[in-house]
């Protein structure tokens, strides 16, 4: 029996598959759950994510990701302040 090399066992994924996998992660699913659902390794998903961020539009992607996380934080702070205002305005 002949031993197979790693390249013979390696599966190839098209760009659409990769884009959909990364979109699932971007939508809030964990890398682990996406990897299990799609039958790919977690490390592979991390590599795809890193390549996307360091590609030609990588800087833009990083900035967008940063702005999205900042927006979530600001929205959470706003909601907390709304609740506090509601609580304090009832006590008077």
Secondary structure, DSSP 8 states (H G I E B T S, - for coil): -----HHHH-----HHHHHHHHHHHHTT--HHHHHHHHT--HHHHHHHHHHHHHSTTHHHHHHHHHHHHHHHHHHHHHHHHHHHHHHHHH--
